[in-house]
Amino acid sequence: MYNEVKIFSGSNSNYLSEEIAKHYGKPLGEIVLQKFSDGEFQPNLLESVRGCMVFFVQSTNAPMENLVELMLMIDAAKRASAEYITAVIPYFGFARQDRKDKPRVSIGSKMVANILAASGANRVMTMDLHAAQIQGFFDIPVDHLDSSPIFFPYIQSLNKENLIFAAPDVGSTNRARTYATHFETDMVICDKHRKRANEIASMQVIGDVDGKHVVLIDDIIDTAGTMTNAAKLLKEKGALSVRAVCTHPVLSGTAIDRINNSELEEMVVCNTMPLRVESPKIKVLSVAKLFADAIDAVVHHKSISKLFI
């Protein structure tokens, strides 16, 4: 006998939560967000969660209010005697702050891990953390889903010969290698040097892409500077086509314009966070069924390893 399951959505991820709930086979729980004139807000669960397994779906991309709203929802459920609370965070904000890379800086992802646990979360479910080691920042279970079951079938459907995978920087090497191994092909690396954050000083390609269809692999597409520069360089090195596959479409600043004016044939992303602006070059694939299957596995105490390809 399993506890009753309730799925609620934060205001940032309602579009995805509805799809997850539909795949799971339950309607979303009723919740309202009361807002005060000074900008303060308070989530209010409109149905009982006593003794229930509760799942809150909310990506914690900017603004900060998205994270605070998730914390308040978790606290509300804990104080209403929920039996087990899972924070479903398709995009885990602050994941790029995973170490001290210079003196006197915070490790934001560790701080967020502490806050979620202190708020009352018993479990976290997320996808494609910027660094897999972030799971170790949590003292509660973490289900770290992989976007490859979403992207692999799409890449297969392209039916491209002479396919090769590329890492837009050294940090993405392991991701690109996973794809290259699955498709039994080669990979290359675009090695970049930065002057400062979000500004690239130089880039070079390690490997041969002449006469190849290249797929760039990364977890986050933010300003799109790295990706579009890599696409340009790969085309100059003889690539027949260049497309990119990125899980989280942060797309800040002039990213959309950069993509539209780039050598990229397309940018394939997941709907882990709302797309700010649509573009003819951007294709969005849904992660809803994968998260619904993961929720079902948690509810029925089953392994989630079957969800990985």
C-alpha positions in Angstrom: 0.0 0.0 0.0 1.4 3.3 -1.1 0.8 6.8 0.2 -1.4 9.1 -1.9 0.6 11.0 -4.4 0.2 14.8 -4.9 2.0 16.7 -7.6 2.1 20.5 -7.3 3.7 23.1 -9.6 5.6 26.2 -8.9 4.7 29.2 -11.0 7.9 29.0 -13.1 7.3 25.4 -14.3 3.5 25.1 -14.7 3.8 24.4 -18.4 6.0 21.3 -17.7 4.2 20.3 -14.5 0.9 19.9 -16.4 2.5 17.6 -18.9 4.3 15.6 -16.2 1.0 15.1 -14.3 -0.8 14.1 -17.5 1.9 11.4 -18.2 1.7 10.3 -14.6 -2.1 10.1 -14.7 -3.0 12.5 -11.9 -4.2 16.1 -12.0 -2.0 18.8 -10.6 -2.7 19.7 -7.0 -4.4 23.0 -6.3 -2.1 25.8 -5.1 -2.2 29.6 -5.2 0.5 32.1 -4.8 -0.6 35.1 -2.7 1.3 38.2 -3.6 1.7 41.3 -1.4 2.1 44.9 -2.6 5.8 45.0 -1.5 6.7 42.0 -3.7 6.6 39.4 -0.9 4.6 36.2 -1.7 3.2 33.1 0.1 2.3 29.8 -1.5 -1.0 28.2 -0.2 -1.8 24.6 -0.8 -5.5 24.3 -1.3 -5.8 20.6 -0.5 -4.7 18.3 2.3 -1.3 16.7 2.0 -1.3 14.9 5.4 0.4 11.6 5.0 1.0 12.1 1.3 4.0 11.7 -1.0 4.3 15.2 -2.4 6.2 16.3 -5.5 6.9 20.0 -6.2 8.0 20.8 -9.7 10.0 24.0 -10.1 13.1 24.9 -12.0 15.3 27.3 -10.1 16.6 29.5 -12.9 16.6 33.3 -12.4 15.0 35.2 -10.9 15.8 34.2 -7.3 12.1 34.2 -6.5 11.8 30.8 -8.2 14.1 29.2 -5.6 12.4 31.0 -2.8 8.9 29.9 -4.0 10.1 26.3 -4.0 11.5 26.5 -0.5 8.2 28.0 0.7 6.1 25.3 -0.9 8.3 22.6 0.7 7.9 24.3 4.1 4.2 24.6 3.7 3.9 20.8 2.9 6.2 19.9 5.8 4.1 22.0 8.3 0.9 20.4 6.8 2.2 16.9 7.8 3.2 15.6 4.4 4.8 12.2 4.7 7.5 12.5 2.1 8.5 15.6 0.0 10.4 15.5 -3.3 11.7 18.7 -4.9 11.6 18.0 -8.7 14.0 20.6 -10.1 14.4 20.0 -13.9 17.0 22.9 -14.1 19.0 23.2 -10.9 20.1 26.9 -10.6 23.5 27.8 -9.1 25.0 24.5 -10.3 27.8 26.4 -12.0 29.0 27.5 -8.6 30.3 24.1 -7.6 33.8 24.9 -6.3 36.0 27.7 -5.2 37.8 28.7 -8.4 39.1 31.9 -6.9 39.6 33.3 -3.4 36.6 34.6 -1.4 33.7 33.2 -3.5 30.7 31.2 -2.4 29.9 27.6 -3.4 26.3 28.4 -4.4 25.2 24.9 -5.3 26.3 23.6 -1.9 24.4 26.4 -0.2 21.2 25.6 -2.2 21.5 21.9 -1.3 21.6 22.9 2.4 18.6 25.2 2.0 16.5 22.6 0.3 17.2 20.0 3.0 16.6 22.6 5.8 13.3 23.6 4.1 12.1 20.0 4.6 12.8 18.2 1.3 13.3 14.5 1.7 14.5 14.0 -1.8 15.7 15.9 -4.9 15.0 15.0 -8.5 16.9 16.9 -11.2 18.5 16.6 -14.6 22.0 17.1 -16.1 23.7 18.9 -13.2 26.5 21.1 -14.5 28.8 18.8 -12.5 27.7 15.3 -11.4 29.6 15.7 -8.1 27.0 18.2 -6.9 25.0 15.1 -5.8 27.6 14.8 -3.1 26.6 18.2 -1.7 23.2 16.7 -0.5 22.7 14.6 2.6 19.3 13.5 1.2 18.8 11.2 -1.9 19.2 12.7 -5.3 17.8 11.2 -8.5 20.0 12.6 -11.2 18.3 12.1 -14.6 20.1 12.1 -17.9 18.8 13.8 -21.0 20.4 11.3 -23.3 17.1 9.2 -23.6 15.6 12.4 -25.0 18.3 13.3 -27.4 19.5 9.9 -28.6 16.4 9.1 -30.6 16.3 12.5 -32.2 19.9 12.3 -33.3 19.2 8.8 -34.7 16.3 10.2 -36.7 18.6 12.6 -38.5 20.1 9.7 -40.4 23.4 11.5 -40.9 26.4 9.6 -42.3 29.9 10.7 -41.2 28.5 11.8 -37.9 30.9 13.1 -35.2 30.4 14.6 -31.8 32.1 17.7 -30.4 32.7 19.1 -26.9 32.4 23.0 -27.1 35.0 23.1 -24.2 37.1 20.7 -22.2 34.4 20.6 -19.4 31.9 18.9 -21.8 34.3 16.2 -22.9 32.7 13.4 -20.9 29.2 14.3 -22.2 30.5 14.3 -25.8 32.3 11.0 -25.2 29.1 9.4 -24.0 27.3 10.3 -27.2 30.2 9.2 -29.4 30.4 5.9 -27.6 26.7 5.2 -28.0 26.7 6.0 -31.7 30.1 4.3 -32.2 31.8 7.3 -33.8 34.6 9.7 -33.0 34.6 13.0 -31.1 36.6 16.2 -31.1 37.2 18.9 -28.6 37.0 22.7 -29.0 39.6 24.0 -26.5 38.8 27.6 -25.4 40.6 30.1 -23.3 38.7 32.8 -21.5 39.8 36.3 -20.6 36.9 36.6 -18.1 33.5 35.0 -17.5 31.3 34.9 -20.7 34.2 36.3 -22.8 36.3 34.0 -25.0 39.9 35.0 -25.9 40.8 32.1 -28.2 39.6 28.6 -29.4 41.1 25.7 -31.3 39.8 22.3 -32.5 41.5 19.2 -31.3 40.6 16.5 -33.9 39.5 16.3 -37.6 36.0 17.3 -38.7 36.6 17.7 -42.4 33.6 16.2 -44.3 31.7 15.4 -41.1 28.3 16.3 -39.7 29.1 17.7 -36.3 26.9 17.6 -33.2 28.0 19.8 -30.3 27.0 18.5 -26.8 26.6 20.6 -23.7 24.4 20.8 -20.6 23.7 24.6 -20.5 23.4 27.1 -23.3 23.7 30.6 -21.7 25.1 33.5 -23.7 25.7 31.1 -26.7 29.1 32.7 -27.2 31.0 29.4 -26.8 28.6 27.4 -28.9 28.4 29.8 -31.9 32.2 30.4 -31.9 32.7 26.7 -31.9 30.2 26.2 -34.8 32.0 28.9 -36.8 35.4 27.3 -36.2 34.1 23.8 -37.0 32.7 25.0 -40.3 36.1 26.7 -41.1 37.7 23.3 -40.4 35.6 21.7 -43.1 32.5 20.4 -41.2 29.5 19.8 -43.6 27.0 20.9 -40.9 27.0 21.8 -37.3 24.1 21.5 -34.9 24.0 21.7 -31.1 22.3 19.6 -28.4 22.0 21.3 -25.0 19.7 20.3 -22.1 19.0 23.7 -20.4 18.1 26.8 -22.6 19.2 29.6 -20.3 19.7 31.9 -23.3 20.5 35.1 -21.6 21.3 38.5 -23.1 21.8 38.4 -26.9 22.0 34.6 -27.1 19.0 34.2 -29.4 20.4 36.7 -31.9 23.8 34.9 -31.8 22.1 31.6 -32.6 20.0 33.0 -35.4 23.1 34.6 -37.0 25.4 31.7 -36.4 26.7 28.7 -38.5 24.4 26.4 -36.4 21.8 24.5 -38.4 19.8 24.1 -35.3 19.9 24.2 -31.5 18.1 21.3 -29.8 17.1 21.9 -26.2 14.8 20.4 -23.5 11.9 22.2 -21.8 13.5 22.1 -18.4 12.9 25.8 -18.2 10.7 28.3 -20.1 12.1 29.4 -23.4 12.4 33.2 -23.3 12.0 33.8 -27.0 11.2 31.4 -29.8 13.6 31.0 -32.8 13.3 29.1 -36.0 16.7 27.5 -35.2 15.7 26.2 -31.8 13.9 22.9 -31.4 12.4 22.0 -28.0 12.1 18.4 -26.8 10.0 17.5 -23.7 11.3 15.8 -20.6 7.9 15.3 -19.1 7.5 11.6 -19.6 11.0 10.9 -18.3 10.2 12.8 -15.1 6.8 11.2 -14.8 8.4 7.7 -15.0 11.0 8.8 -12.4 8.2 9.9 -10.1 6.5 6.6 -10.6 9.7 4.8 -9.7 10.1 6.8 -6.5 6.5 6.2 -5.5 6.7 2.4 -6.0 10.3 2.1 -4.6 11.7 0.9 -8.0 15.1 1.6 -9.4 15.4 4.5 -11.9 18.3 2.9 -13.7 15.9 1.6 -16.3 15.4 5.2 -17.4 19.0 5.5 -18.6 20.0 4.3 -22.1 
